[in-house]
Amino acid sequence: MSDKTSSSKRNSKEYRKALILICFVMVLCALSVFLIVFRRNQDKNSYAAYIYSDGELQTTIDLSQITETQDITFYDETGGYNIIRVSYGKIEVIEANCPDKVCVHMGAIHSSAVPIVCLPHKLVIVLKENGIKAPDTITY
Amino acid sequence: MSIKKMTTLALYTVIALTIFVIESALPPLVPIPGIKLGLANIVTLLLLKNYSPGETFLVLIMRIVLSVFFAGQAMSLLYSLAGGLFCFAAMYAVNRFLSGKFLFVTSIIGALFHNAGQLLVAFLITSTTAVFLYAPYLILSGTITGLFTGLCAHFAQKYLLPHMKRNT
């Protein structure tokens, strides 16, 4: 008896309609998971380094395009120098002749969270994200 | 509208409002804004199943307008109204389509449309297409929270409503 009622429920019109809707929702979910994963992969290491000396933009380096590690040396007017090492997705100052060596001790940066600053030589390295950026909590 | 009906609907509005206020006092589950359980939707679902669409609509609008006074800023009225209206329209259509069965499916579709309405308002206010980057996250969360509130409504329908009907 209970078998019969459950089978009639299973064959009812509403059951099939509900199934269609559930399938629709599941397709939407799968699509959104795909989109999230796709965007995650795209965003990875997609940063560009902006190097400023004395407040002026010197060069920009797209860190996602770097395939081999390379060293660049920057000089200021007073003879100070910073050797910057650029690798895939990260940037660091490996050597400098400034007195405190804050920039060297800072190590490599991978994100736009904290910039590298060498105050004695007025050198600033900032990472900025490539492409469109999602709105943050405040704008929402 | 009879006094009895009016009182019953007012009672439902109070239930929905209470659920809404308590829920907004809870800390958010995930750090993404716009994601919450939407438990007040349980009342909307139950009304949609047991009462007429017009009465449901009345309770929904009353709940949204009053909730702004209790727990929100004036800005959130726009979001709530858009979300609520989209949600109601979708749930009404789905409920008719399924002739009142499978409440949780109705709830999921309602939650998705609620999120869609809010995204649309966010887009109209900020006029940046970047808000649509939230859509995948909102679809996923809407499905989960919609399923949850839908099941709540299903069990309320099964175990609570018979008692309420008997006493009114």
Interface residues (C-beta under 8 A of the other chain):
Chain A: S12 E14 Y15 K17 A18 L21 I22 V25 L28 C29 L31 S32 V33 L35 I36 R39 I132 K133 A134 P135 T137 T139 Y140
Chain B: P31 P33 G34 V94 F97 L98 S99 K101 F102 V105 I108 I109 L112 A122 T126 T128 A130 V131 L133 Y134 A135 P136 Y137 I139 L140 T143
